[in-house]
């Protein structure tokens, strides 16, 4: 959906997002090369995706990542990033991928609900 982001012809990331489940956006793929971490690129990238979802009537965004049932440093960083930008853990599904790769679904509301 968004293509590759490049600096000096080097791919930084290739986000892919779509909306499904009526009013829920799904950030399907998103990543920034390690040498570009902590430079605001991930937050800028996510903001573009979130804006797209809001403009298309979404009320929530979900992301799927490796659950903390499995201790793996890079995914611990991923979960920390998602929490920093407002996502909360929703559910871990061991049957979604497989028992060695339990899927954590995280969710973020895009509006305040009363």
Order of alpha helices (4+ residues) and beta strands (2+ residues): beta-beta-beta-beta-alpha-beta-alpha-beta-beta
